[in-house]
Amino acid sequence: QGGTYSPPAAAVQVPEKRAGLRVLTAGFVDDAHKRGMDVHAWTINEVDDMQRMIDLGVDGIITDRPDLLMELLQ
């Protein structure tokens, strides 16, 4: 009693790096997927970084350059 309720999360939205540390790793993505959560990476604007996120298996990429992402996905 007196606690707060936290519903399960459907997704996590995280940057690739934070304070110089890589947040999005294969282990992070795998752990999130095992818990039934999608992983959305932000803000990924370089093609090499987009490809790395795709290779890691993220479920979504948030970008300021959707034109580059669409070209990569074709």
C-alpha positions as CSV (number, residue, x, y, z in Angstrom):
1,Q,0.0,0.0,0.0
2,G,1.2,3.5,-0.8
3,G,3.4,2.3,-3.7
4,T,3.1,3.5,-7.2
5,Y,1.9,1.4,-10.1
6,S,4.2,1.1,-13.1
7,P,2.5,-0.6,-16.1
8,P,4.8,-2.7,-18.3
9,A,6.6,-0.8,-21.0
10,A,6.0,-1.6,-24.6
11,A,9.2,0.0,-25.8
12,V,12.4,1.8,-24.8
13,Q,13.6,4.8,-26.7
14,V,17.3,5.5,-26.1
15,P,20.2,7.3,-27.7
16,E,23.0,5.2,-29.2
17,K,25.5,6.9,-26.8
18,R,25.1,8.9,-23.6
19,A,27.9,10.8,-21.9
20,G,30.5,9.1,-24.1
21,L,29.2,5.6,-23.2
22,R,27.6,3.3,-25.7
23,V,24.0,2.6,-24.5
24,L,22.8,0.6,-27.5
25,T,24.6,-2.7,-27.6
26,A,23.6,-6.2,-28.8
27,G,23.2,-7.2,-25.1
28,F,20.9,-4.2,-24.4
29,V,18.7,-5.0,-27.4
30,D,18.6,-8.7,-26.6
31,D,17.6,-8.0,-23.0
32,A,14.8,-5.6,-24.0
33,H,13.5,-8.1,-26.6
34,K,13.5,-10.9,-24.0
35,R,11.3,-8.7,-21.8
36,G,8.9,-8.1,-24.7
37,M,10.0,-4.5,-25.4
38,D,10.8,-2.9,-28.7
39,V,13.9,-0.8,-28.9
40,H,13.9,2.6,-30.7
41,A,17.2,4.4,-31.3
42,W,17.5,8.2,-31.4
43,T,18.7,10.5,-33.0
44,I,20.5,8.5,-35.7
45,N,21.5,10.8,-38.6
46,E,24.5,9.1,-40.2
47,V,24.2,6.2,-42.6
48,D,26.9,4.2,-40.9
49,D,25.1,4.6,-37.6
50,M,21.8,3.7,-39.1
51,Q,23.3,0.5,-40.5
52,R,24.8,-0.4,-37.1
53,M,21.4,0.1,-35.5
54,I,19.8,-2.2,-38.1
55,D,22.5,-4.8,-37.6
56,L,21.8,-4.6,-33.8
57,G,18.2,-5.4,-34.5
58,V,16.5,-2.3,-33.2
59,D,12.8,-2.0,-33.9
60,G,12.8,1.7,-34.8
61,I,15.2,4.5,-35.8
62,I,14.3,8.1,-35.0
63,T,16.2,10.4,-37.3
64,D,16.3,13.9,-38.7
65,R,17.3,12.3,-42.1
66,P,14.5,10.0,-43.1
67,D,15.6,10.4,-46.7
68,L,18.9,8.7,-45.9
69,L,17.2,5.9,-43.9
70,M,14.7,5.2,-46.7
71,E,17.5,5.0,-49.2
72,L,19.4,2.6,-47.0
73,L,16.4,0.4,-46.5
74,Q,15.7,0.0,-50.2
